[in-house]
Amino acid sequence: MSKKVLIIDDDPDFVAAVTTLLEAKDYTVITASNGIEGIKKAKAEKPDLITLDVMMTDAGEGLDVGKQFNSDEELKKIPFIIVSGVKKIGYSAYNYETGEKLIPAKAFIEKPIDPEKFLEVIEKYING
């Protein structure tokens, strides 16, 4: 049975490209164009891994969705990766005073992605 990846991103060109890349590696791909839809699909589909955009124009910004994943008993078991065009987004995922990780993402990948590195990160975290 193929592993399921949920892509939460509002850029249809990015979603199409990543879907093609993942399907070529025999992953089942589920997509959501905003955070609210992404949370619903994550609960319904139980993906093995989630990729999450940070800056989305529709409902549910990425960092807020990441926090919701962390606070939901069911969803916090699913690893997620933040994929963003925002440089250095990884630094904003920590509390500056305590160093506590605020967003429990497994990795941060900058757009435009390097397909080989993207697949390496997916493989690393989808298999635990």
C-alpha positions as CSV (number, residue, x, y, z in Angstrom):
1,M,0.0,0.0,0.0
2,S,1.4,3.4,-0.9
3,K,2.0,6.1,1.6
4,K,-0.3,9.1,1.6
5,V,1.0,12.7,1.5
6,L,-1.3,15.7,2.1
7,I,-0.1,18.9,0.4
8,I,-1.6,22.0,2.0
9,D,-0.8,24.9,-0.4
10,D,-2.7,27.6,-2.2
11,D,-0.4,27.7,-5.3
12,P,-1.9,25.4,-7.9
13,D,1.3,25.3,-10.0
14,F,3.3,24.2,-7.0
15,V,0.7,21.6,-6.0
16,A,0.6,20.2,-9.5
17,A,4.4,20.0,-9.7
18,V,4.8,18.3,-6.3
19,T,1.9,16.0,-7.0
20,T,3.6,14.8,-10.2
21,L,6.9,14.4,-8.3
22,L,5.4,12.4,-5.5
23,E,3.1,10.2,-7.7
24,A,6.1,9.3,-9.8
25,K,7.5,7.8,-6.5
26,D,4.3,5.9,-5.9
27,Y,2.9,8.1,-3.2
28,T,-0.8,8.8,-2.9
29,V,-1.3,12.5,-2.9
30,I,-4.2,14.4,-1.3
31,T,-4.4,18.2,-1.7
32,A,-6.0,21.1,0.2
33,S,-5.8,24.8,-0.9
34,N,-6.1,26.3,2.6
35,G,-5.5,25.4,6.2
36,I,-9.1,24.8,7.2
37,E,-9.6,22.3,4.3
38,G,-6.2,20.8,5.2
39,I,-7.2,20.1,8.7
40,K,-10.4,18.5,7.6
41,K,-8.6,16.3,5.0
42,A,-5.9,15.4,7.5
43,K,-8.6,14.1,10.0
44,A,-10.6,12.3,7.3
45,E,-7.7,10.8,5.2
46,K,-5.1,10.1,7.9
47,P,-2.1,10.8,5.7
48,D,1.4,9.5,6.6
49,L,2.9,13.0,6.1
50,I,1.8,16.5,5.5
51,T,3.5,19.4,3.6
52,L,2.3,22.8,4.7
53,D,2.7,26.2,3.1
54,V,3.2,29.1,5.5
55,M,1.8,32.0,3.5
56,M,-1.6,31.3,2.1
57,T,-4.1,33.9,1.0
58,D,-7.2,31.9,2.0
59,A,-8.4,30.9,5.4
60,G,-5.9,29.2,7.7
61,E,-2.3,30.5,7.6
62,G,0.3,27.8,7.8
63,L,1.8,28.6,11.2
64,D,-1.7,28.7,12.8
65,V,-2.4,25.3,11.1
66,G,0.8,23.9,12.5
67,K,-0.1,25.0,16.0
68,Q,-3.5,23.3,15.5
69,F,-1.8,20.1,14.5
70,N,0.2,20.2,17.6
71,S,-2.8,20.7,19.9
72,D,-4.9,18.0,18.3
73,E,-4.3,14.5,19.8
74,E,-5.1,12.8,16.5
75,L,-3.1,15.1,14.2
76,K,0.0,15.7,16.3
77,K,1.0,12.1,15.5
78,I,1.3,12.9,11.8
79,P,4.7,14.4,10.8
80,F,4.6,17.6,8.8
81,I,7.1,19.6,6.9
82,I,6.8,23.4,6.2
83,V,7.4,24.3,2.6
84,S,7.7,28.1,2.1
85,G,9.0,30.8,0.0
86,V,9.6,32.8,3.1
87,K,13.4,32.7,3.8
88,K,14.5,31.8,7.3
89,I,11.0,30.7,8.4
90,G,12.6,28.1,10.7
91,Y,13.7,30.8,13.1
92,S,10.2,32.1,13.7
93,A,9.2,28.6,14.8
94,Y,11.0,29.0,18.1
95,N,10.4,31.1,21.2
96,Y,13.4,33.5,21.3
97,E,13.5,33.7,25.1
98,T,13.2,30.0,25.9
99,G,14.3,28.3,22.7
100,E,11.1,26.2,22.9
101,K,9.9,24.9,19.5
102,L,6.5,26.5,18.8
103,I,5.8,24.7,15.6
104,P,6.6,21.0,15.7
105,A,7.5,20.7,12.0
106,K,10.0,18.0,11.2
107,A,11.7,20.2,8.6
108,F,11.6,23.5,6.7
109,I,12.1,23.5,3.0
110,E,12.4,26.7,1.0
111,K,10.7,27.3,-2.3
112,P,11.6,26.9,-5.0
113,I,12.3,23.3,-3.9
114,D,15.1,21.1,-5.1
115,P,13.2,18.0,-6.1
116,E,15.9,15.5,-5.0
117,K,16.3,17.2,-1.6
118,F,12.5,17.4,-1.2
119,L,12.1,13.7,-1.8
120,E,14.9,12.9,0.6
121,V,13.1,14.8,3.4
122,I,9.8,13.2,2.5
123,E,11.4,9.7,2.6
124,K,13.2,10.5,5.9
125,Y,10.0,11.5,7.8
126,I,7.3,9.5,6.1
127,N,9.0,6.3,7.3
128,G,9.4,7.5,10.9
